[in-house]
Amino acid sequence: MKDYNPQKIEKKWQRSWKTSGIYQAQDRVDGKDNFYHLVMFPYSSGDLHIGHWYNFAGGDVYARLKRMQGKNVMLPIGFDSFGLPAENAAIKHNTHPKTWTEQNIKRMRKQIESIGGIYDWQREVITCHPGYYKWTQWIFLQLYKAGLVYRDRVPCNFCPSCKTVLANEQVVEGGCERCQAQVTQKEVEQWLFKITDYAETLLKDLEELDWPETTKTMQKNWIGRSEGWQINFKVAGNNIEIPVFTTRADTLFGCTYLVVAPEHSLLADPRLKIQNSSFVRKYIEASKNKTERERISEITEKTGVELRGIKAVNPVNSREIPVFVADYVLMHYGTGAVMAVPAHDNRDWDFAKKYNLSIIKVLSGGKKDGAYEGEGVLLNSGRFTGMRSETARERMGQWLQQRGVSQKKVYYRLRDWLISRQRYWGVPIPMVFCEKHGWQPVEENDLPVLLPKIKDFRPTSQCRSPLANSKEFTETVCPQCKGPARRETDTMDTFVCSSWYFLRYADSGNNERFASASKLKDWLPVDMYIGGAEHSVLHLLYSRFITKALEKAGYIDFSEPFSSLRHQGIIFGPDGQKMSKSKGNVVDPDKQVKKHGADAVRMYLCFMGPYNQGGHWNPNGIVGVYRFLNRVWQLFSVQGFTENNDTGKQEKIIHQTIKKITEDIESLRFNTAISALMILVNELSSCKEKFTKNELRILLLLLAPFAPHITEELWFQSGWQGSIHCQKWPKYDSKLIKEEKIQLIIQINGKVRDRIEVDSGICREEAEELTFKQKKVKNRLSGKTVKKVVFVPGKLINLVI
């Protein structure tokens, strides 16, 4: 055999796989269950960075295992190609976004192919293609029909540089995450999706998902369910009521003032005679210039203005208390008004101290100075004094309910999804405005509403899309009366495009439906989804919402898009810092492939650390992996093998390795699986006799998911029929992997104090006898009594003292 030449081998087999269509998934295969495996599709930025490779390499290893285990695997790929980053980059390079995006996709497609993955390119989706966004618009119309779309004038984050509305998540420390320009607040007519209608089911259904607990917790916190009481505070001398939501009704006797949001309708009520109304109006106007993050920031000093001449009446004790307007209260959460209990809320304590307001302690516990926010026994609380707070909050709410001033309520922090963007490069919103009939949806038969290729696509400063300048686009007819009308010129948030792409993969070429019902049934929901933890909230939440809405409308028969979800970690530069061009620590995967080959890059990424944690790129590490692949190559070319098909003298380690690698890949522990492969190669290399043909065959099968090219070549040169990637995954014999000796862990009160080597089948009595003879154990037990002995066969013994 010639020397190992990865570049030559990899190009050869990539061409072969593409020509044969070996990885094209059929919708049904007799005797095989479908398995839909998905990695998050890349944004068409123009380059496949090492983070993409990390996601794709691990995902491909897992998919290949499932394929060899007999599953009919579909691993599709595509490009998320609309949105602000692509448009800004096109402007920077003085290129039209369509041209820029198409060039990037062409380059990235080649880069992805160089990985040697089992991607099914016949199912490719590109979100900026009309054949795809026709159905993005169609989904918009289905949501509109279901009452889940509305238009409203809402306060928004506006970037004066990007000249578009930004979601709260796109504002970092008051600046635009893309260009760092200071974000301002504007009230703009916007289209919104009523995701809040699904808040409860989005929360409840998380429990059944095989997702990381941290991701589920982040979604729970984002939805922010709060159960409590809505209590009405009357305005003294008036019939006006101020509803307040609280989860701590037990602290009502300590409420010494109310606070309303600057947007609260109370402030515009003509029945109120606010003595300092001009000062209040100035404060309200000033608050409009602050972002939401600034308003609720813990480090920002809380400000407010008292409504002079206005008092609210505390319903539990009829005490008249002052009312303030303060911008740290948000209108969209709860009722837009909060009851302030400074003795038992840190924020209220600081505010009360600043404005010299009353502080009444109504709960036992805590220090003399400062707010106590825990549970306790009620003080100074009338008939409820002496009652535990956990009991009192329910009793007090019920007591007020009987008096007609309280009701049980559930509120959510989740806000409706604002989808309007005042930019060119996005999906046109399929709505038109008619002077006679107002806003009307485009007829489904008229989809797609095509995005025209206009010359002047740069954003304007008037908070409107450049599409507004195109008469050819805007001028249309009303779907209802056929009279003159104008199109909506805002485009959709790119998250809408990515919220359903996993459905389209099932039937990407369908021109009559977003995907046929039979193919959706064949493949969905996704069995395993792998992607970055940075998408833990928005992309995943929006995808879940769209799925549930389509299920309710009868288009699909499942309510959750991704049955199992895993996150890969982050790759840091050789210097241990986050990669960036300015730091000069970016690793170019193309250069690594050219130097070491795709198999080495794939394996090193899988080997560098736990997959969910990532790691630091070490140039010496990939060299080590490259040398390992060379050693595998040499096993076949130097020593040779016997034609004996028996497992041979390495029988035990072979079967132990099969078990280890199978379990590790299933759990995405790729690094330890590769360690086991290296140990196996060492064992085979050190064997004085020639190893058997079957031993090398099993080695190649175990290595195949990690290094598909070299294993395909060695399989071919060894004379085995077919592709190695169409072979069955090896199975281990449980009788052959049983250890004769084990390390028995000795614990005292749960802490490891010693280890001893014992027979694997040792019984409890023998384990106890040996344990008490150990010197370390004797020293620890001196003068003490063992109360209990816990024995876990084959693992440990724990002495409780």
C-alpha positions in Angstrom: 0.0 0.0 0.0 1.1 3.6 -0.7 1.5 6.1 2.1 -1.6 7.7 3.7 -2.7 10.6 1.5 -5.9 12.0 3.1 -6.5 14.7 0.5 -6.5 12.3 -2.4 -8.6 9.7 -0.6 -11.2 12.2 0.7 -11.9 13.8 -2.7 -12.1 10.3 -4.3 -14.8 9.1 -1.8 -16.7 12.3 -1.7 -17.1 12.1 -5.5 -18.1 8.5 -5.2 -20.8 9.1 -2.5 -22.2 12.0 -4.4 -22.5 10.0 -7.6 -24.0 6.9 -6.0 -26.5 8.9 -3.9 -25.6 6.6 -0.9 -26.8 9.2 1.6 -30.1 10.1 0.0 -32.8 9.1 2.4 -35.8 7.3 1.1 -39.1 8.1 2.8 -39.7 4.4 3.5 -37.4 1.4 3.6 -38.7 -2.1 4.3 -37.5 -3.4 7.7 -36.1 -0.1 8.9 -37.5 2.6 11.2 -37.1 6.2 10.1 -34.7 8.4 12.2 -34.7 12.1 11.6 -31.4 13.6 12.7 -30.9 17.3 12.4 -28.1 19.9 13.0 -29.0 23.6 13.1 -28.6 24.9 9.6 -25.9 27.6 9.1 -26.5 31.3 8.4 -25.2 32.2 5.0 -22.4 34.4 6.3 -19.9 33.2 3.6 -17.5 31.1 5.6 -17.9 27.8 7.5 -16.0 28.6 10.8 -14.7 26.0 13.2 -17.8 26.3 15.3 -19.9 25.0 12.4 -17.4 22.1 12.0 -17.8 21.3 15.7 -21.5 21.1 15.4 -21.5 19.2 12.1 -18.7 16.7 12.9 -20.4 15.5 16.1 -23.8 15.4 14.5 -22.5 13.4 11.6 -20.8 10.8 13.9 -24.1 10.3 15.7 -26.1 10.0 12.5 -23.6 7.4 11.1 -24.0 5.3 14.2 -27.8 5.3 13.8 -27.5 4.4 10.1 -25.2 1.4 10.9 -27.5 0.3 13.6 -30.2 -0.2 11.0 -32.1 3.0 11.1 -33.3 4.8 7.9 -31.5 8.1 8.7 -32.3 11.5 7.2 -29.7 14.2 7.9 -30.7 17.2 5.7 -29.0 20.5 5.3 -29.8 24.0 4.1 -29.1 27.7 4.6 -30.7 30.4 6.8 -30.3 33.2 4.3 -32.5 36.2 4.9 -31.9 38.9 7.6 -29.9 41.8 8.9 -26.4 40.3 8.9 -26.5 39.4 5.2 -27.9 42.7 4.3 -25.4 44.7 6.3 -22.5 42.7 4.9 -23.8 43.3 1.3 -24.0 47.0 2.0 -20.5 47.0 3.4 -19.2 45.2 0.2 -21.3 47.4 -2.1 -23.2 44.3 -3.4 -26.8 43.4 -3.7 -28.0 41.1 -0.8 -29.2 38.5 -3.3 -25.9 38.4 -5.1 -23.9 38.4 -1.8 -26.1 35.6 -0.3 -25.9 33.3 -3.4 -22.1 33.7 -3.5 -21.8 32.8 0.1 -24.1 29.7 -0.2 -22.1 28.4 -3.2 -18.9 28.7 -1.2 -20.4 27.2 2.0 -21.9 24.3 0.2 -18.4 23.3 -1.0 -17.1 23.7 2.5 -19.8 21.5 4.0 -19.2 18.8 1.4 -15.6 18.8 2.4 -16.6 17.5 5.9 -17.7 14.2 4.3 -21.0 14.2 6.1 -24.0 12.1 5.2 -26.1 15.1 4.3 -29.0 14.5 2.0 -28.5 17.4 -0.5 -31.6 16.6 -2.5 -33.6 18.0 0.5 -31.7 21.3 0.7 -33.7 24.3 1.7 -32.7 28.0 1.2 -34.9 30.4 3.1 -34.5 33.3 0.7 -35.7 31.2 -2.3 -39.3 31.9 -3.4 -40.1 28.2 -3.3 -39.4 28.3 0.4 -40.7 31.7 1.5 -44.0 31.1 -0.3 -44.7 28.8 2.6 -43.3 31.1 5.2 -46.0 33.6 3.9 -48.6 30.8 3.9 -47.9 30.0 7.6 -48.3 33.7 8.3 -51.8 33.6 6.7 -52.7 30.5 8.7 -51.8 32.3 11.9 -53.8 35.3 10.7 -56.9 33.1 10.1 -56.5 31.6 13.6 -56.5 35.1 15.2 -52.8 34.8 16.1 -51.6 37.8 14.1 -52.4 41.4 14.8 -51.1 44.9 14.1 -50.5 47.4 16.9 -48.6 50.6 17.7 -46.1 49.4 20.2 -42.9 50.8 21.8 -39.8 49.3 20.1 -36.1 49.3 20.2 -34.8 51.2 17.2 -31.2 51.1 15.9 -30.5 54.4 14.2 -27.6 52.9 12.3 -29.2 49.6 11.1 -32.4 51.7 10.8 -34.7 48.9 11.9 -36.6 47.7 14.9 -34.7 45.3 17.2 -36.0 42.6 19.5 -35.0 43.0 23.2 -32.5 40.2 22.8 -30.7 42.1 20.1 -30.0 45.0 22.4 -26.8 44.6 24.5 -26.1 47.1 27.3 -28.2 49.7 25.4 -26.5 49.1 22.1 -27.3 47.2 18.9 -25.6 43.8 19.0 -24.7 44.1 15.3 -23.2 47.6 15.1 -23.1 48.8 18.8 -25.0 52.0 18.0 -27.0 53.4 20.9 -30.6 52.1 20.6 -33.5 54.5 21.0 -37.2 53.9 21.7 -39.9 54.5 19.1 -43.6 53.8 18.9 -44.2 52.0 15.6 -47.0 50.2 13.9 -45.9 46.6 13.9 -47.1 43.1 13.1 -47.1 40.7 16.0 -47.7 36.9 16.6 -49.8 36.1 19.6 -47.4 33.6 21.1 -48.8 34.5 24.5 -51.9 32.5 23.7 -49.7 29.4 23.9 -47.8 30.4 27.1 -49.3 27.7 29.3 -48.8 24.8 26.9 -45.3 26.0 25.9 -44.5 25.8 29.6 -46.3 22.6 30.5 -45.1 20.5 27.5 -41.4 21.1 28.4 -41.6 18.4 31.0 -42.0 15.6 28.5 -39.0 16.6 26.3 -35.6 15.0 26.3 -33.8 18.3 26.5 -31.0 19.6 28.7 -32.4 20.8 32.0 -30.6 24.1 31.6 -32.4 24.8 28.3 -35.8 23.9 29.7 -35.1 26.2 32.7 -34.2 29.1 30.4 -37.5 28.6 28.5 -39.4 28.4 31.7 -37.8 31.7 32.9 -38.5 33.4 29.6 -42.2 32.4 29.7 -42.2 33.5 33.4 -45.3 32.1 34.8 -46.5 33.7 38.0 -49.6 32.6 40.0 -51.1 35.0 42.5 -53.9 37.4 43.2 -55.1 40.5 41.3 -56.2 43.0 43.9 -58.1 46.2 43.2 -57.0 49.4 45.0 -59.6 52.2 44.8 -58.5 55.8 44.2 -59.6 57.8 47.2 -62.6 60.1 46.5 -63.1 58.5 43.1 -64.7 55.4 41.5 -61.4 54.6 39.7 -59.7 51.3 40.6 -56.1 50.3 40.1 -55.7 46.6 39.6 -52.5 45.2 41.0 -51.1 41.7 40.6 -49.0 40.1 43.4 -47.6 36.7 44.2 -47.3 37.8 47.9 -50.8 38.7 49.1 -49.5 37.8 52.6 -47.6 41.1 52.7 -50.6 43.4 51.9 -50.6 45.0 55.4 -47.1 46.2 54.6 -48.0 47.9 51.4 -47.3 51.6 51.9 -47.5 53.0 48.3 -48.4 52.0 44.7 -46.3 52.3 41.5 -47.7 52.5 38.0 -45.8 52.2 34.7 -45.4 55.4 32.6 -47.7 53.8 29.9 -50.5 53.1 32.4 -54.0 54.3 31.2 -54.6 55.7 34.7 -52.3 58.6 33.9 -54.5 59.7 31.0 -57.8 59.3 32.8 -59.5 62.8 32.8 -61.2 62.1 36.1 -57.9 62.3 37.9 -56.8 65.7 39.1 -53.0 65.3 39.3 -51.7 68.5 40.9 -48.2 68.1 39.3 -49.4 66.9 35.9 -46.9 68.8 33.9 -44.0 67.4 35.9 -45.5 63.9 35.5 -45.8 64.3 31.7 -42.1 65.3 31.5 -41.1 62.2 33.4 -43.3 60.0 31.1 -41.7 61.6 28.0 -38.2 61.0 29.4 -38.9 57.4 30.1 -39.7 56.8 26.4 -36.0 57.3 25.6 -34.9 54.4 27.8 -34.7 50.8 26.6 -36.5 48.2 28.6 -33.1 46.8 29.8 -32.2 50.2 31.2 -35.5 50.5 33.0 -35.3 47.2 34.8 -31.5 47.1 35.3 -30.6 46.2 38.9 -27.6 48.6 38.8 -29.6 51.6 37.7 -31.0 53.9 40.4 -34.8 53.7 40.5 -36.5 57.0 39.8 -40.2 58.1 40.0 -42.6 60.9 40.5 -45.5 61.0 43.0 -48.9 61.8 41.6 -49.7 64.7 43.9 -53.3 64.8 45.1 -53.9 61.1 44.3 -54.2 58.5 47.0 -55.0 54.8 46.7 -56.8 52.8 49.4 -55.3 49.6 50.7 -58.2 47.2 50.8 -57.0 45.2 53.8 -56.8 48.2 56.2 -58.4 51.2 54.4 -55.2 53.1 54.7 -54.6 55.8 52.1 -51.2 55.5 50.4 -49.4 57.6 47.8 -49.2 56.6 44.1 -46.0 57.0 42.0 -45.2 56.7 38.4 -41.8 55.0 37.9 -40.2 53.6 34.7 -38.9 50.4 36.4 -42.5 49.1 36.2 -43.3 47.7 32.8 -46.8 47.9 31.4 -46.7 44.5 29.6 -46.2 42.4 32.7 -49.0 41.9 35.1 -51.3 44.9 35.2 -48.7 47.6 34.8 -49.1 48.5 38.5 -47.4 47.1 41.6 -48.0 47.3 45.3 -44.8 48.3 47.1 -43.9 46.6 50.4 -40.5 48.1 51.2 -40.0 46.0 54.4 -40.1 42.8 52.2 -38.8 43.8 48.8 -35.3 45.1 48.1 -36.3 47.3 45.2 -39.2 48.8 47.2 -36.9 49.3 50.2 -34.4 51.4 48.1 -37.2 53.4 46.6 -38.9 54.0 50.0 -35.6 55.2 51.5 -34.9 57.5 48.6 -38.4 59.2 48.9 -38.8 58.9 52.7 -41.8 56.6 52.5 -43.3 54.4 55.3 -41.8 51.0 55.9 -44.0 48.5 57.9 -42.6 45.1 58.8 -45.3 42.4 58.5 -43.2 39.2 58.5 -40.9 37.7 61.1 -37.3 37.1 60.0 -34.4 39.0 58.5 -32.2 41.8 59.9 -33.4 45.0 61.4 -32.1 47.1 58.5 -33.0 46.0 55.0 -35.8 44.1 53.3 -36.6 40.5 54.2 -38.0 38.6 51.2 -38.4 35.1 52.7 -41.2 33.3 54.4 -42.2 33.8 58.1 -45.0 34.4 60.6 -47.2 37.5 60.0 -46.9 40.6 62.1 -49.0 43.7 62.2 -51.5 42.0 59.9 -54.9 42.3 61.7 -56.8 39.0 61.9 -53.9 37.2 60.1 -51.2 38.0 62.6 -49.5 34.9 63.8 -50.3 32.9 60.6 -47.6 31.4 58.5 -47.0 33.4 55.3 -47.5 30.3 53.0 -51.0 29.9 54.5 -51.8 33.6 54.8 -51.3 34.5 51.1 -54.1 32.2 50.1 -56.4 33.0 53.0 -56.0 36.8 52.5 -56.7 36.5 48.8 -59.8 34.5 49.5 -61.0 37.0 52.1 -60.6 39.9 49.7 -62.3 37.8 47.0 -65.4 37.4 49.2 -65.4 41.2 49.5 -65.2 41.6 45.6 -61.8 43.2 45.4 -59.6 40.2 44.5 -59.4 37.3 42.1 -57.0 34.5 41.4 -54.8 35.2 38.4 -51.9 33.8 36.4 -49.6 36.1 34.5 -46.7 35.4 32.1 -43.5 37.4 31.5 -43.7 36.2 27.8 -44.5 38.9 25.3 -46.0 38.6 21.9 -43.5 38.0 19.0 -42.9 41.2 17.1 -42.0 40.1 13.6 -41.9 43.4 11.6 -38.5 44.6 10.3 -38.0 47.8 8.3 -35.4 46.3 6.1 -35.3 45.0 2.5 -33.7 41.6 2.8 -36.5 39.5 4.3 -39.8 37.8 3.5 -42.5 40.3 2.4 -45.4 40.3 4.8 -48.5 39.1 2.8 -50.9 41.9 3.8 -52.3 44.8 1.8 -54.0 48.0 3.0 -57.3 49.2 1.5 -58.8 52.6 2.4 -62.3 50.9 2.4 -61.5 47.6 4.1 -58.3 48.2 6.1 -55.7 45.5 6.3 -56.5 42.4 4.2 -54.5 39.2 3.8 -53.2 38.3 0.3 -55.1 35.4 -1.3 -53.2 32.1 -0.9 -53.4 31.5 -4.7 -51.3 34.7 -5.1 -48.4 33.5 -3.1 -45.5 34.0 -3.0 -45.4 37.8 -2.7 -42.1 38.1 -4.4 -39.3 40.2 -3.0 -38.3 42.5 -6.0 -34.7 43.0 -6.8 -34.5 46.8 -6.3 -31.4 48.9 -6.7 -32.0 51.2 -3.7 -32.2 48.6 -1.0 -30.4 50.5 1.7 -32.3 51.3 4.9 -33.9 54.7 5.4 -34.1 56.8 8.5 -37.9 57.1 8.5 -38.3 53.7 10.2 -39.8 52.2 7.0 -38.5 49.6 4.6 -36.9 50.6 1.3 -39.6 48.6 -0.4 -41.9 51.6 0.3 -40.0 53.4 -2.5 -41.0 50.8 -5.1 -44.3 51.7 -6.7 -44.2 48.5 -8.7 -44.1 46.5 -5.4 -46.4 48.6 -3.3 -49.3 49.3 -5.7 -51.7 46.5 -5.9 -55.5 45.7 -5.5 -57.5 44.9 -2.5 -58.3 41.1 -2.3 -61.8 42.0 -1.1 -63.1 44.8 -3.3 -60.4 44.7 -6.1 -60.0 48.5 -5.6 -56.6 50.2 -5.3 -54.5 49.1 -2.3 -50.9 49.2 -1.1 -48.7 46.3 0.1 -47.2 46.1 3.5 -43.5 47.0 3.0 -42.1 45.6 6.3 -40.4 42.3 6.0 -40.5 39.4 8.5 -38.1 38.7 11.3 -35.7 36.0 10.0 -36.6 33.9 13.1 -39.9 33.3 11.2 -38.0 31.6 8.4 -36.1 29.3 10.8 -39.1 28.5 12.9 -40.4 25.8 10.5 -37.5 24.8 8.2 -37.3 21.3 9.8 -40.8 20.6 8.4 -39.8 21.5 4.9 -37.0 19.0 4.8 -39.5 16.2 4.8 -40.8 17.3 1.3 -38.6 20.2 0.1 -39.6 20.0 -3.5 -43.4 20.2 -3.0 -44.9 23.1 -4.8 -48.5 22.4 -3.7 -48.1 22.1 0.1 -45.5 23.1 2.7 -45.0 19.3 3.0 -47.2 16.4 2.3 -49.1 14.9 5.2 -47.7 11.4 4.5 -44.1 12.6 4.5 -44.6 14.6 7.6 -46.0 11.5 9.2 -43.0 9.5 8.0 -40.4 11.8 9.5 -41.6 14.2 12.1 -41.1 15.1 14.8 -37.2 15.3 14.7 -35.7 12.5 16.7 -32.4 14.3 17.5 -31.6 18.0 17.2 -28.1 19.3 17.8 -27.1 22.9 17.9 -25.7 25.8 19.9 -27.0 26.7 23.4 -27.3 30.4 22.2 -30.6 29.3 20.6 -31.9 27.9 23.9 -34.8 30.4 24.0 -35.9 32.2 20.9 -35.4 29.8 17.9 -36.5 26.8 20.0 -39.5 28.7 21.5 -40.7 30.1 18.2 -40.3 26.7 16.5 -42.4 25.1 19.3 -45.1 27.9 18.9 -45.4 27.4 15.1 -45.6 23.6 15.5 -48.4 23.9 18.1 -50.3 26.4 16.0 -50.1 24.2 12.9 -51.2 21.2 14.9 -54.2 23.1 16.3 -55.1 24.1 12.7 -55.0 20.4 11.7 -52.0 20.5 9.4 -49.7 18.2 11.5 -50.4 15.6 14.2 -47.7 16.4 16.7 -47.2 19.3 19.1 -43.5 19.4 19.7 -40.9 19.7 16.9 -37.8 18.2 18.6 -38.1 15.0 20.7 -34.5 15.1 21.8 -32.1 18.1 21.9 -28.4 18.4 22.6 -26.0 21.3 22.6 -22.4 21.4 21.5 -20.0 23.6 23.4 -17.8 26.5 22.2 -14.4 26.2 20.6 -11.9 28.7 21.9 -8.7 29.8 20.2 -5.2 28.4 20.9 -4.7 31.2 23.4 -7.8 30.1 25.4 -9.8 33.1 24.3 -13.0 33.4 22.3 -12.0 33.4 18.6 -12.1 36.7 16.8 -10.3 38.1 13.8 -9.1 41.1 15.8 -7.3 38.8 18.2 -5.7 36.8 15.4 -6.8 33.5 17.0 -9.3 32.3 14.5 -8.8 28.7 13.2 -9.6 28.3 9.5 -11.0 24.8 9.0 -10.2 24.9 5.2 -6.5 25.3 6.0 -6.6 22.4 8.5 -8.3 20.2 6.0 -5.7 21.0 3.4 -2.9 20.2 5.8 -4.2 17.3 7.8 -7.4 16.0 6.0 -11.1 16.2 6.9 -10.9 12.9 8.9 -8.2 14.3 11.2 -10.2 17.6 11.7 -13.4 15.7 12.4 -11.7 13.4 14.9 -9.8 16.1 16.7 -12.9 18.2 17.2 -14.6 15.1 18.7 -11.5 14.3 20.8 -10.6 17.7 22.2 -13.1 17.6 25.1 -16.7 16.8 26.2 -18.9 17.7 23.3 -21.3 19.8 25.4 -18.4 21.8 26.8 -16.2 22.5 23.9 -12.5 23.2 24.4 -9.4 25.1 23.3 -7.9 24.4 19.9 -4.5 22.9 20.3 -2.4 22.7 17.1 -0.4 19.8 18.6 -3.7 17.9 19.3 -4.7 17.6 15.7 -1.2 16.5 14.8 -1.6 13.7 17.3 -4.9 12.6 15.7 -3.3 12.7 12.3 -0.5 10.4 13.5 -3.2 8.0 15.0 -4.8 7.7 11.6 -1.4 7.0 10.1 -1.0 4.2 12.6 -4.4 2.7 11.5 -3.2 2.9 7.9 0.0 1.1 8.8 -1.9 -1.7 10.5 -3.2 -2.7 7.1 -0.1 -2.0 5.1 2.8 -3.2 7.2 1.9 -6.2 9.4 -1.0 -7.5 7.4 -3.5 -9.9 8.8 -4.5 -13.5 8.7 -7.5 -14.7 6.8 -8.9 -16.2 10.0 -12.3 -14.8 10.7 -12.2 -15.6 14.4 -11.9 -12.7 16.9 -8.5 -13.9 18.0 -6.5 -13.3 21.2 -7.8 -9.7 21.5 -11.3 -11.0 21.9 -12.0 -9.5 25.2 -10.8 -5.9 24.5 -12.5 -6.0 21.1 -15.9 -6.6 22.7 -15.2 -4.2 25.6 -14.4 -1.5 23.0 -17.6 -2.2 21.0 -19.6 -1.7 24.1 -17.7 1.4 25.2 -17.9 3.1 21.8 -21.5 2.3 21.2 -22.6 3.7 24.6 -20.3 6.8 24.2 -21.6 7.8 20.8 -25.2 7.3 21.9 -24.4 9.7 24.8 -22.4 12.1 22.6 -19.2 11.3 24.6 -17.1 11.3 21.5 -13.8 12.1 23.2 -13.9 9.0 25.4 -15.0 6.8 22.4 -11.9 7.9 20.5 -9.8 7.2 23.5 -11.1 3.6 23.5 -10.2 3.4 19.8 -6.7 4.5 20.5 -6.3 1.9 23.2 -7.6 -0.8 20.8 -5.1 0.2 18.1 -2.3 0.1 20.7 -3.3 -3.4 21.7 -3.4 -4.6 18.1 -0.1 -2.9 17.3 1.7 -4.4 20.3 0.4 -7.9 19.4 3.3 -10.2 18.5 1.2 -12.3 16.2 -0.7 -11.2 13.2 -4.1 -10.0 14.0 -7.1 -11.6 12.4 -9.1 -10.2 9.5 -12.2 -10.0 11.7 -10.3 -7.9 14.3 -9.3 -5.3 11.7 -12.8 -5.4 10.2 -14.3 -4.5 13.6 -11.7 -1.8 14.1 -12.7 -0.2 10.8 -16.4 -0.4 11.6 -15.9 1.3 15.0 -13.8 4.0 13.4 -16.1 4.6 10.4 -18.4 7.2 12.0 -15.4 9.4 13.1 -13.2 9.0 10.0 -15.5 8.0 7.1 -12.9 8.5 4.3 -9.9 6.5 5.5 -12.2 3.7 6.7 -14.0 3.5 3.3 -10.6 3.3 1.5 -9.2 0.6 3.8 -12.4 -1.3 3.6 -12.2 -1.2 -0.2 -8.5 -2.2 -0.3 -9.1 -5.1 2.0 -11.5 -6.6 -0.4 -14.7 -6.3 1.6 -17.9 -5.8 -0.5 -20.0 -2.7 -0.6 -19.5 0.6 1.3 -18.4 0.3 4.9 -21.1 2.9 5.7 -23.8 0.4 4.6 -22.6 -2.3 7.0 -24.1 -3.3 10.3 -22.8 -1.9 13.5 -20.9 -4.6 15.5 -22.5 -6.1 18.6 -20.6 -7.2 21.7 -21.0 -10.5 23.6 -21.8 -9.6 27.2 -20.2 -12.8 28.4 -16.8 -11.8 27.0 -16.8 -8.3 28.6 -17.3 -9.4 32.2 -14.4 -8.4 34.4 -12.9 -11.1 36.6 -11.6 -8.4 39.0 -13.0 -5.0 39.9 -12.1 -2.0 41.9 -14.5 -1.8 44.9 -14.9 1.7 46.1 -15.0 2.1 49.9 -16.9 5.1 51.2 -17.5 6.4 54.7 -20.5 8.7 54.9 -20.5 9.0 51.1 -16.9 10.1 50.8 -14.4 7.8 49.1 -11.8 6.6 51.6 -10.2 3.7 49.8 -10.3 1.2 46.9 -9.6 -2.5 46.9 -9.3 -5.1 44.1 -11.9 -7.9 44.5 -13.6 -10.6 42.5 -16.3 -9.1 40.3 -18.9 -11.4 41.8 -18.1 -10.7 45.5 -21.0 -10.9 47.9 -22.0 -8.5 50.5 -20.6 -10.5 53.5 -17.2 -10.9 51.8 -17.1 -7.2 50.9 -17.9 -6.1 54.5 -15.2 -8.4 55.9 -12.5 -7.1 53.5 -13.6 -3.5 54.1 -13.3 -3.6 57.9 -9.8 -5.1 57.6 -8.4 -2.2 55.6 -6.0 0.1 57.6 -7.5 3.3 56.3 -11.0 2.2 57.3 -9.9 1.1 60.8 -8.3 4.5 61.4 -11.5 6.4 60.3 -13.7 4.2 62.4 -11.6 4.4 65.6 -14.0 5.0 68.5 -17.1 5.3 66.2 -20.1 3.1 65.5 -21.2 2.0 62.1 -25.0 2.6 61.9 -25.6 1.2 58.4 -23.8 -0.5 55.5 -24.8 0.2 51.9 -23.5 -2.3 49.3 -23.8 -1.8 45.6 -22.7 -5.0 43.9 -19.8 -4.5 41.5 -19.3 -0.9 42.5 -19.0 0.3 46.1 -19.6 -0.2 49.8 -20.6 2.7 52.0 -20.3 2.8 55.8 -22.6 5.2 57.6 -21.4 6.3 61.0 
